[in-house]
């Protein structure tokens, strides 16, 4: 945000960089030639950096899970539940780089995240596209929003609860970013997914599954804490 003083000091410009999200209220006033900057922090919010893996926070109507404090001012998070609508991964190929779902998450969905967290608070991250059978044909890529890989799922499984909600009466399964294989292996169509009870399955990329976005945030963002993932109750209550 930039505010210019009027009159003799018109040439001076004040720039304020907000690293704590859109919940921060910043006011700039020129009172008799003196610039006053007032910063108001919502009393019910805390910095994301103060949460630990498995903690839940809310922004608006959506819940998110902290997966890891990555250090260097970054925290890995994912949607607490699948998005409202299931989607095909891609009609043709299981390569994330060219997939329909990648375009959606880094397009329309990214726009919604920007409105909530602020564009500068969503940090690009590397996505490993190695297949389940170890092939590296698809390489790696960089995105603002992605899905968990199978390796990340193994790493963060304990922070997701022992069961997951269904999506509008569907089976509650959701896509991972990891392909089963590639064209140089046994085929370029099947993708891994997570079942409603946390089991791993495999399905054609043109099937419809749920989506649980994964992204990395600036850990100075102010969030509303909302408890911790309960591991033993059979469901993640968001």
C-alpha angles and dihedrals in degrees: 000000000000128000125187123209114234127231120015094359096052090119092062118090129194118207121192119192113204113206098166102069137257094300089079117099113212122180127185120196134177108216114180092328095314118113114223120193115195118193119190121190118201106247094223094055130087133186115273088232090069093063124086134214110295095026117129126219134179133221113183109321095333129093125212135189124223107228100177143346098233097190126231090078097303136114129190114226139167137196111277091225138011120279116265096259129052118227141194112252089225132326094235119013140034094220109118092207093067099028128128091228093057091054091050096049095046092042122038096007092047088055090058092048090051090055090054104038105017123253095259091057096061108084126206115244138189119257118206111212098186110143126239090255091054101258117147098196093123094047118192136306140187123243142163092221128023143143128265118271119226089256092053090048090055090048097048101030094110091061096057102068126244096279139021135220122258117246111240093322095315123123095276095237121142136197128258120204093237119102120219090229140324137243090273088056126038098317147318103240111069124089134188120245138179118242124223092265095046097266121139121241139170128229140163113277091239092063119100119248137159124272126225106182120219123203144152123244136196101259093224091071113120113239139174110247115225109179133273135294110270108222102192107043098080095242142062107234109212 
